[in-house]
Amino acid sequence: MARLLIVHHTPSPATQAMLESVLEGAGTDEIEGVEVVSRAALGATPVDLLAADAVILGTPANIGYMSGALKHFFDTVYYPCLSDTVGLPYALYVHGNSDTTGAVRAVESIATGMGWRRHRPPVTVTGEVTRRQREACWELGAVTALAAAERAQGT
C-alpha cells in the first residue's frame, strides 16, 4: 500500500481549515490503495518520512518564513533521509496574514536541497480561507495521494 505523509503545523483556524481540506482530498473514496498519515511537524520523524511515497507540507508564514515547527522537522530528517528520499514527490500549502512568499521560498529551497520533486504548485492563502481555496487544498491532497500511489507502483 502506498503512503502519503502530511506534515503540518496547524496553530490557527485558517491552517486547520486548509489541513482538513487536504485530508479530505487525500482520503477521498475515489483513490484506493493509499494510506494517509498525518503528523504534527514537531512529532514527525525520519521513520515517518522514509516510509512515505509522497509528502504534503503545511505551514503558516511566520515573520516571512515557515513555522519553527516545520523547520524543526526539516532539521530532524535532513541527514537521516537525505539520500533515501531523492525524487520524493512533495506538495505545500501555506497560510499567511499578509504574505507567504518567504515561507514558500524557504520550504522549496530545502526540498530542492533534499532532491525532492515538487508535484504541484503550492496552495497559498493570505487572510481568510475561501471556499475556492479550500477546494484547491482538497485537490492538492487528492493529486498528491495519486502521486504516492504512482511512486509506490514504480511508475
C-alpha positions as a Python dict, from the first residue, in 0.01 Angstrom:
ca = {
    (1, 'M'): (0, 0, 0),
    (2, 'A'): (123, 350, -82),
    (3, 'R'): (170, 602, 195),
    (4, 'L'): (108, 975, 184),
    (5, 'L'): (263, 1165, 475),
    (6, 'I'): (115, 1501, 570),
    (7, 'V'): (347, 1704, 794),
    (8, 'H'): (184, 2017, 927),
    (9, 'H'): (198, 2294, 1181),
    (10, 'T'): (-160, 2395, 1250),
    (11, 'P'): (-181, 2672, 1511),
    (12, 'S'): (-471, 2873, 1365),
    (13, 'P'): (-826, 2824, 1237),
    (14, 'A'): (-702, 2907, 885),
    (15, 'T'): (-429, 2641, 882),
    (16, 'Q'): (-677, 2397, 1040),
    (17, 'A'): (-926, 2459, 759),
    (18, 'M'): (-654, 2404, 500),
    (19, 'L'): (-537, 2082, 669),
    (20, 'E'): (-892, 1947, 688),
    (21, 'S'): (-943, 2008, 317),
    (22, 'V'): (-611, 1843, 230),
    (23, 'L'): (-704, 1541, 442),
    (24, 'E'): (-1047, 1517, 279),
    (25, 'G'): (-895, 1524, -68),
    (26, 'A'): (-622, 1274, 17),
    (27, 'G'): (-874, 1038, 173),
    (28, 'T'): (-1140, 1054, -96),
    (29, 'D'): (-1302, 719, -173),
    (30, 'E'): (-1208, 760, -538),
    (31, 'I'): (-841, 696, -454),
    (32, 'E'): (-766, 343, -342),
    (33, 'G'): (-453, 186, -202),
    (34, 'V'): (-313, 494, -27),
    (35, 'E'): (-271, 519, 347),
    (36, 'V'): (-282, 881, 463),
    (37, 'V'): (-68, 955, 767),
    (38, 'S'): (-92, 1297, 930),
    (39, 'R'): (179, 1412, 1170),
    (40, 'A'): (228, 1737, 1354),
    (41, 'A'): (560, 1883, 1243),
    (42, 'L'): (709, 1858, 1594),
    (43, 'G'): (621, 1487, 1610),
    (44, 'A'): (714, 1370, 1260),
    (45, 'T'): (1024, 1152, 1245),
    (46, 'P'): (1273, 1024, 990),
    (47, 'V'): (1095, 687, 1008),
    (48, 'D'): (770, 856, 901),
    (49, 'L'): (941, 1022, 606),
    (50, 'L'): (1132, 713, 494),
    (51, 'A'): (805, 518, 482),
    (52, 'A'): (634, 781, 264),
    (53, 'D'): (578, 764, -111),
    (54, 'A'): (486, 1135, -119),
    (55, 'V'): (463, 1417, 134),
    (56, 'I'): (248, 1724, 182),
    (57, 'L'): (386, 2003, 397),
    (58, 'G'): (164, 2260, 565),
    (59, 'T'): (277, 2572, 749),
    (60, 'P'): (181, 2921, 848),
    (61, 'A'): (403, 3200, 723),
    (62, 'N'): (561, 3341, 1039),
    (63, 'I'): (758, 3662, 1008),
    (64, 'G'): (832, 3590, 642),
    (65, 'Y'): (940, 3228, 697),
    (66, 'M'): (797, 2880, 751),
    (67, 'S'): (699, 2795, 1107),
    (68, 'G'): (970, 2695, 1350),
    (69, 'A'): (793, 2361, 1388),
    (70, 'L'): (828, 2280, 1017),
    (71, 'K'): (1190, 2397, 1024),
    (72, 'H'): (1244, 2158, 1318),
    (73, 'F'): (1100, 1875, 1105),
    (74, 'F'): (1349, 1952, 829),
    (75, 'D'): (1634, 1971, 1081),
    (76, 'T'): (1531, 1632, 1219),
    (77, 'V'): (1500, 1449, 887),
    (78, 'Y'): (1764, 1616, 672),
    (79, 'Y'): (2068, 1396, 726),
    (80, 'P'): (1891, 1068, 811),
    (81, 'C'): (1674, 1092, 498),
    (82, 'L'): (1883, 1290, 252),
    (83, 'S'): (1997, 1013, 20),
    (84, 'D'): (1693, 787, 62),
    (85, 'T'): (1423, 1038, -33),
    (86, 'V'): (1565, 1176, -357),
    (87, 'G'): (1283, 1212, -609),
    (88, 'L'): (1011, 1212, -343),
    (89, 'P'): (703, 1396, -471),
    (90, 'Y'): (601, 1678, -242),
    (91, 'A'): (337, 1949, -222),
    (92, 'L'): (294, 2251, 1),
    (93, 'Y'): (24, 2469, 147),
    (94, 'V'): (92, 2793, 332),
    (95, 'H'): (-124, 3045, 514),
    (96, 'G'): (-13, 3397, 595),
    (97, 'N'): (-184, 3706, 727),
    (98, 'S'): (-22, 3929, 468),
    (99, 'D'): (239, 3736, 267),
    (100, 'T'): (355, 3379, 205),
    (101, 'T'): (648, 3439, -30),
    (102, 'G'): (931, 3386, 218),
    (103, 'A'): (779, 3070, 363),
    (104, 'V'): (728, 2918, 18),
    (105, 'R'): (1081, 3010, -88),
    (106, 'A'): (1230, 2858, 229),
    (107, 'V'): (1042, 2528, 202),
    (108, 'E'): (1114, 2494, -170),
    (109, 'S'): (1483, 2566, -111),
    (110, 'I'): (1514, 2289, 147),
    (111, 'A'): (1304, 2043, -55),
    (112, 'T'): (1521, 2110, -360),
    (113, 'G'): (1830, 2054, -149),
    (114, 'M'): (1690, 1718, -45),
    (115, 'G'): (1630, 1626, -408),
    (116, 'W'): (1254, 1617, -377),
    (117, 'R'): (1029, 1678, -677),
    (118, 'R'): (756, 1940, -644),
    (119, 'H'): (438, 1769, -758),
    (120, 'R'): (209, 2073, -772),
    (121, 'P'): (246, 2447, -725),
    (122, 'P'): (188, 2546, -363),
    (123, 'V'): (-153, 2650, -240),
    (124, 'T'): (-102, 2985, -72),
    (125, 'V'): (-363, 3180, 119),
    (126, 'T'): (-346, 3523, 277),
    (127, 'G'): (-620, 3624, 514),
    (128, 'E'): (-939, 3426, 544),
    (129, 'V'): (-962, 3087, 368),
    (130, 'T'): (-1228, 3097, 97),
    (131, 'R'): (-1432, 2811, -44),
    (132, 'R'): (-1223, 2819, -364),
    (133, 'Q'): (-902, 2793, -162),
    (134, 'R'): (-1041, 2502, 40),
    (135, 'E'): (-1118, 2332, -293),
    (136, 'A'): (-759, 2395, -404),
    (137, 'C'): (-638, 2229, -83),
    (138, 'W'): (-873, 1934, -143),
    (139, 'E'): (-730, 1896, -493),
    (140, 'L'): (-374, 1921, -357),
    (141, 'G'): (-448, 1633, -120),
    (142, 'A'): (-609, 1419, -389),
    (143, 'V'): (-346, 1463, -658),
    (144, 'T'): (-60, 1412, -413),
    (145, 'A'): (-224, 1090, -291),
    (146, 'L'): (-228, 979, -654),
    (147, 'A'): (142, 1068, -681),
    (148, 'A'): (209, 846, -379),
    (149, 'A'): (24, 559, -545),
    (150, 'E'): (217, 606, -869),
    (151, 'R'): (553, 613, -688),
    (152, 'A'): (465, 301, -488),
    (153, 'Q'): (380, 120, -811),
    (154, 'G'): (710, 232, -961),
    (155, 'T'): (551, 434, -1244),
}
